[in-house]
Amino acid sequence: MRRHFLTNAPAATVLVRILIGGVFVSEGIQKFLYPAELAAGRFAKIGIPTPEIMGPFVGGCEVVCGTLVILGLLTRLAAIVLLVDISVAIVSTKIPVLLGHAFWGFSLPKLPHYGFWSMMHEARTDFSMWLGLLFLLIVGAGKKWSLDALVVSRGGS
């Protein structure tokens, strides 16, 4: 288990953790505050199965895992969960925009344009989050200001 906590990443990694975790915590909380617009209601429009279950589930994952990322605790595990989360978001909402039609049962939103550039505009935050999470998965939480580093320094298992 100790190897999951090991990290030699620079202390500045905390900035990436705050950015990535902050976005996910914020989005997760909003899924509970505005379920019709950002959770079950939106998921139903997109074509996500069982939106009334998936909305709160996804919101909970984003809040819990986003908080873990900010704290630098179980960072790699939290990054994996959030990579799945953001990958589903890309497939369900951005691929239809790229293709200009529904895809795998996911609906096409009403936009002024479709295709590569429209998809790139719509996905800019998603791709940034995806790459930031991949970075954290590779390097870990950082050797300073992370609970993962504290666990290692105290000889955790």
MODELLER restraints for C-alpha pairs under 7 A, 6 or more apart:
rsr = mdl.restraints
at = mdl.atoms
rsr.add(forms.Gaussian(group=physical.xy_distance, feature=features.Distance(at['CA:1:A'], at['CA:157:A']), mean=5.89, stdev=0.5))
rsr.add(forms.Gaussian(group=physical.xy_distance, feature=features.Distance(at['CA:2:A'], at['CA:152:A']), mean=6.74, stdev=0.5))
rsr.add(forms.Gaussian(group=physical.xy_distance, feature=features.Distance(at['CA:2:A'], at['CA:156:A']), mean=6.53, stdev=0.5))
rsr.add(forms.Gaussian(group=physical.xy_distance, feature=features.Distance(at['CA:2:A'], at['CA:157:A']), mean=5.20, stdev=0.5))
rsr.add(forms.Gaussian(group=physical.xy_distance, feature=features.Distance(at['CA:5:A'], at['CA:74:A']), mean=6.81, stdev=0.5))
rsr.add(forms.Gaussian(group=physical.xy_distance, feature=features.Distance(at['CA:5:A'], at['CA:148:A']), mean=4.94, stdev=0.5))
rsr.add(forms.Gaussian(group=physical.xy_distance, feature=features.Distance(at['CA:5:A'], at['CA:149:A']), mean=6.62, stdev=0.5))
rsr.add(forms.Gaussian(group=physical.xy_distance, feature=features.Distance(at['CA:5:A'], at['CA:152:A']), mean=6.42, stdev=0.5))
rsr.add(forms.Gaussian(group=physical.xy_distance, feature=features.Distance(at['CA:6:A'], at['CA:149:A']), mean=6.80, stdev=0.5))
rsr.add(forms.Gaussian(group=physical.xy_distance, feature=features.Distance(at['CA:6:A'], at['CA:152:A']), mean=6.56, stdev=0.5))
rsr.add(forms.Gaussian(group=physical.xy_distance, feature=features.Distance(at['CA:7:A'], at['CA:139:A']), mean=6.12, stdev=0.5))
rsr.add(forms.Gaussian(group=physical.xy_distance, feature=features.Distance(at['CA:7:A'], at['CA:140:A']), mean=5.16, stdev=0.5))
rsr.add(forms.Gaussian(group=physical.xy_distance, feature=features.Distance(at['CA:7:A'], at['CA:141:A']), mean=6.52, stdev=0.5))
rsr.add(forms.Gaussian(group=physical.xy_distance, feature=features.Distance(at['CA:7:A'], at['CA:142:A']), mean=5.65, stdev=0.5))
rsr.add(forms.Gaussian(group=physical.xy_distance, feature=features.Distance(at['CA:7:A'], at['CA:143:A']), mean=5.90, stdev=0.5))
rsr.add(forms.Gaussian(group=physical.xy_distance, feature=features.Distance(at['CA:7:A'], at['CA:149:A']), mean=6.96, stdev=0.5))
rsr.add(forms.Gaussian(group=physical.xy_distance, feature=features.Distance(at['CA:8:A'], at['CA:139:A']), mean=6.99, stdev=0.5))
rsr.add(forms.Gaussian(group=physical.xy_distance, feature=features.Distance(at['CA:8:A'], at['CA:142:A']), mean=6.19, stdev=0.5))
rsr.add(forms.Gaussian(group=physical.xy_distance, feature=features.Distance(at['CA:8:A'], at['CA:143:A']), mean=5.69, stdev=0.5))
rsr.add(forms.Gaussian(group=physical.xy_distance, feature=features.Distance(at['CA:9:A'], at['CA:139:A']), mean=5.53, stdev=0.5))
rsr.add(forms.Gaussian(group=physical.xy_distance, feature=features.Distance(at['CA:9:A'], at['CA:140:A']), mean=6.59, stdev=0.5))
rsr.add(forms.Gaussian(group=physical.xy_distance, feature=features.Distance(at['CA:9:A'], at['CA:141:A']), mean=6.99, stdev=0.5))
rsr.add(forms.Gaussian(group=physical.xy_distance, feature=features.Distance(at['CA:9:A'], at['CA:142:A']), mean=4.37, stdev=0.5))
rsr.add(forms.Gaussian(group=physical.xy_distance, feature=features.Distance(at['CA:9:A'], at['CA:143:A']), mean=5.88, stdev=0.5))
rsr.add(forms.Gaussian(group=physical.xy_distance, feature=features.Distance(at['CA:10:A'], at['CA:142:A']), mean=5.53, stdev=0.5))
rsr.add(forms.Gaussian(group=physical.xy_distance, feature=features.Distance(at['CA:10:A'], at['CA:143:A']), mean=6.25, stdev=0.5))
rsr.add(forms.Gaussian(group=physical.xy_distance, feature=features.Distance(at['CA:11:A'], at['CA:142:A']), mean=5.45, stdev=0.5))
rsr.add(forms.Gaussian(group=physical.xy_distance, feature=features.Distance(at['CA:11:A'], at['CA:143:A']), mean=5.85, stdev=0.5))
rsr.add(forms.Gaussian(group=physical.xy_distance, feature=features.Distance(at['CA:11:A'], at['CA:144:A']), mean=4.98, stdev=0.5))
rsr.add(forms.Gaussian(group=physical.xy_distance, feature=features.Distance(at['CA:11:A'], at['CA:145:A']), mean=7.00, stdev=0.5))
rsr.add(forms.Gaussian(group=physical.xy_distance, feature=features.Distance(at['CA:13:A'], at['CA:141:A']), mean=6.60, stdev=0.5))
rsr.add(forms.Gaussian(group=physical.xy_distance, feature=features.Distance(at['CA:13:A'], at['CA:142:A']), mean=5.48, stdev=0.5))
rsr.add(forms.Gaussian(group=physical.xy_distance, feature=features.Distance(at['CA:14:A'], at['CA:142:A']), mean=6.74, stdev=0.5))
rsr.add(forms.Gaussian(group=physical.xy_distance, feature=features.Distance(at['CA:14:A'], at['CA:145:A']), mean=6.74, stdev=0.5))
rsr.add(forms.Gaussian(group=physical.xy_distance, feature=features.Distance(at['CA:16:A'], at['CA:132:A']), mean=6.87, stdev=0.5))
rsr.add(forms.Gaussian(group=physical.xy_distance, feature=features.Distance(at['CA:17:A'], at['CA:69:A']), mean=5.62, stdev=0.5))
rsr.add(forms.Gaussian(group=physical.xy_distance, feature=features.Distance(at['CA:17:A'], at['CA:70:A']), mean=5.13, stdev=0.5))
rsr.add(forms.Gaussian(group=physical.xy_distance, feature=features.Distance(at['CA:18:A'], at['CA:70:A']), mean=5.08, stdev=0.5))
rsr.add(forms.Gaussian(group=physical.xy_distance, feature=features.Distance(at['CA:20:A'], at['CA:129:A']), mean=6.20, stdev=0.5))
rsr.add(forms.Gaussian(group=physical.xy_distance, feature=features.Distance(at['CA:20:A'], at['CA:132:A']), mean=6.69, stdev=0.5))
rsr.add(forms.Gaussian(group=physical.xy_distance, feature=features.Distance(at['CA:21:A'], at['CA:66:A']), mean=4.03, stdev=0.5))
rsr.add(forms.Gaussian(group=physical.xy_distance, feature=features.Distance(at['CA:21:A'], at['CA:67:A']), mean=6.04, stdev=0.5))
rsr.add(forms.Gaussian(group=physical.xy_distance, feature=features.Distance(at['CA:21:A'], at['CA:69:A']), mean=5.28, stdev=0.5))
rsr.add(forms.Gaussian(group=physical.xy_distance, feature=features.Distance(at['CA:21:A'], at['CA:70:A']), mean=5.12, stdev=0.5))
rsr.add(forms.Gaussian(group=physical.xy_distance, feature=features.Distance(at['CA:22:A'], at['CA:66:A']), mean=6.56, stdev=0.5))
rsr.add(forms.Gaussian(group=physical.xy_distance, feature=features.Distance(at['CA:24:A'], at['CA:62:A']), mean=5.13, stdev=0.5))
rsr.add(forms.Gaussian(group=physical.xy_distance, feature=features.Distance(at['CA:24:A'], at['CA:63:A']), mean=6.39, stdev=0.5))
rsr.add(forms.Gaussian(group=physical.xy_distance, feature=features.Distance(at['CA:24:A'], at['CA:66:A']), mean=5.17, stdev=0.5))
rsr.add(forms.Gaussian(group=physical.xy_distance, feature=features.Distance(at['CA:25:A'], at['CA:62:A']), mean=5.69, stdev=0.5))
rsr.add(forms.Gaussian(group=physical.xy_distance, feature=features.Distance(at['CA:25:A'], at['CA:63:A']), mean=4.34, stdev=0.5))
rsr.add(forms.Gaussian(group=physical.xy_distance, feature=features.Distance(at['CA:25:A'], at['CA:66:A']), mean=5.09, stdev=0.5))
rsr.add(forms.Gaussian(group=physical.xy_distance, feature=features.Distance(at['CA:25:A'], at['CA:67:A']), mean=6.49, stdev=0.5))
rsr.add(forms.Gaussian(group=physical.xy_distance, feature=features.Distance(at['CA:28:A'], at['CA:59:A']), mean=4.01, stdev=0.5))
rsr.add(forms.Gaussian(group=physical.xy_distance, feature=features.Distance(at['CA:28:A'], at['CA:60:A']), mean=6.33, stdev=0.5))
rsr.add(forms.Gaussian(group=physical.xy_distance, feature=features.Distance(at['CA:28:A'], at['CA:62:A']), mean=4.86, stdev=0.5))
rsr.add(forms.Gaussian(group=physical.xy_distance, feature=features.Distance(at['CA:28:A'], at['CA:63:A']), mean=5.06, stdev=0.5))
rsr.add(forms.Gaussian(group=physical.xy_distance, feature=features.Distance(at['CA:29:A'], at['CA:59:A']), mean=6.53, stdev=0.5))
rsr.add(forms.Gaussian(group=physical.xy_distance, feature=features.Distance(at['CA:29:A'], at['CA:63:A']), mean=6.53, stdev=0.5))
rsr.add(forms.Gaussian(group=physical.xy_distance, feature=features.Distance(at['CA:30:A'], at['CA:38:A']), mean=6.94, stdev=0.5))
rsr.add(forms.Gaussian(group=physical.xy_distance, feature=features.Distance(at['CA:31:A'], at['CA:38:A']), mean=5.16, stdev=0.5))
rsr.add(forms.Gaussian(group=physical.xy_distance, feature=features.Distance(at['CA:31:A'], at['CA:39:A']), mean=4.91, stdev=0.5))
rsr.add(forms.Gaussian(group=physical.xy_distance, feature=features.Distance(at['CA:31:A'], at['CA:55:A']), mean=6.83, stdev=0.5))
rsr.add(forms.Gaussian(group=physical.xy_distance, feature=features.Distance(at['CA:31:A'], at['CA:56:A']), mean=6.97, stdev=0.5))
rsr.add(forms.Gaussian(group=physical.xy_distance, feature=features.Distance(at['CA:31:A'], at['CA:59:A']), mean=5.47, stdev=0.5))
rsr.add(forms.Gaussian(group=physical.xy_distance, feature=features.Distance(at['CA:32:A'], at['CA:56:A']), mean=6.74, stdev=0.5))
rsr.add(forms.Gaussian(group=physical.xy_distance, feature=features.Distance(at['CA:32:A'], at['CA:59:A']), mean=6.80, stdev=0.5))
rsr.add(forms.Gaussian(group=physical.xy_distance, feature=features.Distance(at['CA:35:A'], at['CA:41:A']), mean=6.20, stdev=0.5))
rsr.add(forms.Gaussian(group=physical.xy_distance, feature=features.Distance(at['CA:36:A'], at['CA:42:A']), mean=6.33, stdev=0.5))
rsr.add(forms.Gaussian(group=physical.xy_distance, feature=features.Distance(at['CA:39:A'], at['CA:55:A']), mean=4.35, stdev=0.5))
rsr.add(forms.Gaussian(group=physical.xy_distance, feature=features.Distance(at['CA:39:A'], at['CA:56:A']), mean=6.99, stdev=0.5))
rsr.add(forms.Gaussian(group=physical.xy_distance, feature=features.Distance(at['CA:40:A'], at['CA:51:A']), mean=4.55, stdev=0.5))
rsr.add(forms.Gaussian(group=physical.xy_distance, feature=features.Distance(at['CA:40:A'], at['CA:52:A']), mean=4.89, stdev=0.5))
rsr.add(forms.Gaussian(group=physical.xy_distance, feature=features.Distance(at['CA:40:A'], at['CA:55:A']), mean=4.72, stdev=0.5))
rsr.add(forms.Gaussian(group=physical.xy_distance, feature=features.Distance(at['CA:43:A'], at['CA:51:A']), mean=5.30, stdev=0.5))
rsr.add(forms.Gaussian(group=physical.xy_distance, feature=features.Distance(at['CA:43:A'], at['CA:55:A']), mean=6.85, stdev=0.5))
rsr.add(forms.Gaussian(group=physical.xy_distance, feature=features.Distance(at['CA:44:A'], at['CA:51:A']), mean=5.48, stdev=0.5))
rsr.add(forms.Gaussian(group=physical.xy_distance, feature=features.Distance(at['CA:46:A'], at['CA:92:A']), mean=6.95, stdev=0.5))
rsr.add(forms.Gaussian(group=physical.xy_distance, feature=features.Distance(at['CA:46:A'], at['CA:106:A']), mean=5.36, stdev=0.5))
rsr.add(forms.Gaussian(group=physical.xy_distance, feature=features.Distance(at['CA:46:A'], at['CA:107:A']), mean=5.11, stdev=0.5))
rsr.add(forms.Gaussian(group=physical.xy_distance, feature=features.Distance(at['CA:47:A'], at['CA:105:A']), mean=6.06, stdev=0.5))
rsr.add(forms.Gaussian(group=physical.xy_distance, feature=features.Distance(at['CA:47:A'], at['CA:106:A']), mean=4.75, stdev=0.5))
rsr.add(forms.Gaussian(group=physical.xy_distance, feature=features.Distance(at['CA:47:A'], at['CA:107:A']), mean=6.13, stdev=0.5))
rsr.add(forms.Gaussian(group=physical.xy_distance, feature=features.Distance(at['CA:62:A'], at['CA:82:A']), mean=6.93, stdev=0.5))
rsr.add(forms.Gaussian(group=physical.xy_distance, feature=features.Distance(at['CA:65:A'], at['CA:78:A']), mean=4.89, stdev=0.5))
rsr.add(forms.Gaussian(group=physical.xy_distance, feature=features.Distance(at['CA:65:A'], at['CA:82:A']), mean=6.95, stdev=0.5))
rsr.add(forms.Gaussian(group=physical.xy_distance, feature=features.Distance(at['CA:68:A'], at['CA:74:A']), mean=6.52, stdev=0.5))
rsr.add(forms.Gaussian(group=physical.xy_distance, feature=features.Distance(at['CA:68:A'], at['CA:75:A']), mean=6.32, stdev=0.5))
rsr.add(forms.Gaussian(group=physical.xy_distance, feature=features.Distance(at['CA:68:A'], at['CA:78:A']), mean=6.53, stdev=0.5))
rsr.add(forms.Gaussian(group=physical.xy_distance, feature=features.Distance(at['CA:69:A'], at['CA:75:A']), mean=5.21, stdev=0.5))
rsr.add(forms.Gaussian(group=physical.xy_distance, feature=features.Distance(at['CA:69:A'], at['CA:78:A']), mean=6.48, stdev=0.5))
rsr.add(forms.Gaussian(group=physical.xy_distance, feature=features.Distance(at['CA:71:A'], at['CA:146:A']), mean=5.97, stdev=0.5))
rsr.add(forms.Gaussian(group=physical.xy_distance, feature=features.Distance(at['CA:71:A'], at['CA:147:A']), mean=6.26, stdev=0.5))
rsr.add(forms.Gaussian(group=physical.xy_distance, feature=features.Distance(at['CA:72:A'], at['CA:141:A']), mean=5.04, stdev=0.5))
rsr.add(forms.Gaussian(group=physical.xy_distance, feature=features.Distance(at['CA:72:A'], at['CA:146:A']), mean=4.32, stdev=0.5))
rsr.add(forms.Gaussian(group=physical.xy_distance, feature=features.Distance(at['CA:72:A'], at['CA:147:A']), mean=5.17, stdev=0.5))
rsr.add(forms.Gaussian(group=physical.xy_distance, feature=features.Distance(at['CA:72:A'], at['CA:148:A']), mean=5.76, stdev=0.5))
rsr.add(forms.Gaussian(group=physical.xy_distance, feature=features.Distance(at['CA:73:A'], at['CA:146:A']), mean=6.67, stdev=0.5))
rsr.add(forms.Gaussian(group=physical.xy_distance, feature=features.Distance(at['CA:73:A'], at['CA:147:A']), mean=4.97, stdev=0.5))
rsr.add(forms.Gaussian(group=physical.xy_distance, feature=features.Distance(at['CA:73:A'], at['CA:148:A']), mean=5.01, stdev=0.5))
rsr.add(forms.Gaussian(group=physical.xy_distance, feature=features.Distance(at['CA:74:A'], at['CA:148:A']), mean=6.41, stdev=0.5))
rsr.add(forms.Gaussian(group=physical.xy_distance, feature=features.Distance(at['CA:75:A'], at['CA:140:A']), mean=6.24, stdev=0.5))
rsr.add(forms.Gaussian(group=physical.xy_distance, feature=features.Distance(at['CA:75:A'], at['CA:141:A']), mean=5.79, stdev=0.5))
rsr.add(forms.Gaussian(group=physical.xy_distance, feature=features.Distance(at['CA:76:A'], at['CA:136:A']), mean=6.51, stdev=0.5))
rsr.add(forms.Gaussian(group=physical.xy_distance, feature=features.Distance(at['CA:76:A'], at['CA:137:A']), mean=4.74, stdev=0.5))
rsr.add(forms.Gaussian(group=physical.xy_distance, feature=features.Distance(at['CA:76:A'], at['CA:140:A']), mean=6.03, stdev=0.5))
rsr.add(forms.Gaussian(group=physical.xy_distance, feature=features.Distance(at['CA:79:A'], at['CA:133:A']), mean=5.39, stdev=0.5))
rsr.add(forms.Gaussian(group=physical.xy_distance, feature=features.Distance(at['CA:79:A'], at['CA:136:A']), mean=6.71, stdev=0.5))
rsr.add(forms.Gaussian(group=physical.xy_distance, feature=features.Distance(at['CA:79:A'], at['CA:137:A']), mean=5.88, stdev=0.5))
rsr.add(forms.Gaussian(group=physical.xy_distance, feature=features.Distance(at['CA:83:A'], at['CA:130:A']), mean=6.16, stdev=0.5))
rsr.add(forms.Gaussian(group=physical.xy_distance, feature=features.Distance(at['CA:83:A'], at['CA:133:A']), mean=6.46, stdev=0.5))
rsr.add(forms.Gaussian(group=physical.xy_distance, feature=features.Distance(at['CA:86:A'], at['CA:126:A']), mean=6.46, stdev=0.5))
rsr.add(forms.Gaussian(group=physical.xy_distance, feature=features.Distance(at['CA:86:A'], at['CA:130:A']), mean=6.55, stdev=0.5))
rsr.add(forms.Gaussian(group=physical.xy_distance, feature=features.Distance(at['CA:90:A'], at['CA:126:A']), mean=6.85, stdev=0.5))
rsr.add(forms.Gaussian(group=physical.xy_distance, feature=features.Distance(at['CA:92:A'], at['CA:106:A']), mean=5.47, stdev=0.5))
rsr.add(forms.Gaussian(group=physical.xy_distance, feature=features.Distance(at['CA:94:A'], at['CA:119:A']), mean=5.74, stdev=0.5))
rsr.add(forms.Gaussian(group=physical.xy_distance, feature=features.Distance(at['CA:94:A'], at['CA:122:A']), mean=6.93, stdev=0.5))
rsr.add(forms.Gaussian(group=physical.xy_distance, feature=features.Distance(at['CA:94:A'], at['CA:123:A']), mean=6.36, stdev=0.5))
rsr.add(forms.Gaussian(group=physical.xy_distance, feature=features.Distance(at['CA:96:A'], at['CA:102:A']), mean=5.22, stdev=0.5))
rsr.add(forms.Gaussian(group=physical.xy_distance, feature=features.Distance(at['CA:96:A'], at['CA:103:A']), mean=5.51, stdev=0.5))
rsr.add(forms.Gaussian(group=physical.xy_distance, feature=features.Distance(at['CA:96:A'], at['CA:107:A']), mean=6.90, stdev=0.5))
rsr.add(forms.Gaussian(group=physical.xy_distance, feature=features.Distance(at['CA:96:A'], at['CA:108:A']), mean=5.38, stdev=0.5))
rsr.add(forms.Gaussian(group=physical.xy_distance, feature=features.Distance(at['CA:97:A'], at['CA:108:A']), mean=6.37, stdev=0.5))
rsr.add(forms.Gaussian(group=physical.xy_distance, feature=features.Distance(at['CA:97:A'], at['CA:114:A']), mean=5.30, stdev=0.5))
rsr.add(forms.Gaussian(group=physical.xy_distance, feature=features.Distance(at['CA:97:A'], at['CA:115:A']), mean=6.08, stdev=0.5))
rsr.add(forms.Gaussian(group=physical.xy_distance, feature=features.Distance(at['CA:97:A'], at['CA:118:A']), mean=6.92, stdev=0.5))
rsr.add(forms.Gaussian(group=physical.xy_distance, feature=features.Distance(at['CA:97:A'], at['CA:119:A']), mean=5.44, stdev=0.5))
rsr.add(forms.Gaussian(group=physical.xy_distance, feature=features.Distance(at['CA:98:A'], at['CA:114:A']), mean=6.05, stdev=0.5))
rsr.add(forms.Gaussian(group=physical.xy_distance, feature=features.Distance(at['CA:98:A'], at['CA:115:A']), mean=4.23, stdev=0.5))
rsr.add(forms.Gaussian(group=physical.xy_distance, feature=features.Distance(at['CA:98:A'], at['CA:116:A']), mean=5.23, stdev=0.5))
rsr.add(forms.Gaussian(group=physical.xy_distance, feature=features.Distance(at['CA:98:A'], at['CA:119:A']), mean=5.15, stdev=0.5))
rsr.add(forms.Gaussian(group=physical.xy_distance, feature=features.Distance(at['CA:99:A'], at['CA:115:A']), mean=5.98, stdev=0.5))
rsr.add(forms.Gaussian(group=physical.xy_distance, feature=features.Distance(at['CA:100:A'], at['CA:114:A']), mean=5.29, stdev=0.5))
rsr.add(forms.Gaussian(group=physical.xy_distance, feature=features.Distance(at['CA:100:A'], at['CA:115:A']), mean=6.13, stdev=0.5))
rsr.add(forms.Gaussian(group=physical.xy_distance, feature=features.Distance(at['CA:101:A'], at['CA:108:A']), mean=5.64, stdev=0.5))
rsr.add(forms.Gaussian(group=physical.xy_distance, feature=features.Distance(at['CA:102:A'], at['CA:108:A']), mean=5.03, stdev=0.5))
rsr.add(forms.Gaussian(group=physical.xy_distance, feature=features.Distance(at['CA:141:A'], at['CA:148:A']), mean=6.55, stdev=0.5))
rsr.add(forms.Gaussian(group=physical.xy_distance, feature=features.Distance(at['CA:142:A'], at['CA:149:A']), mean=6.95, stdev=0.5))
rsr.add(forms.Gaussian(group=physical.xy_distance, feature=features.Distance(at['CA:143:A'], at['CA:149:A']), mean=5.34, stdev=0.5))
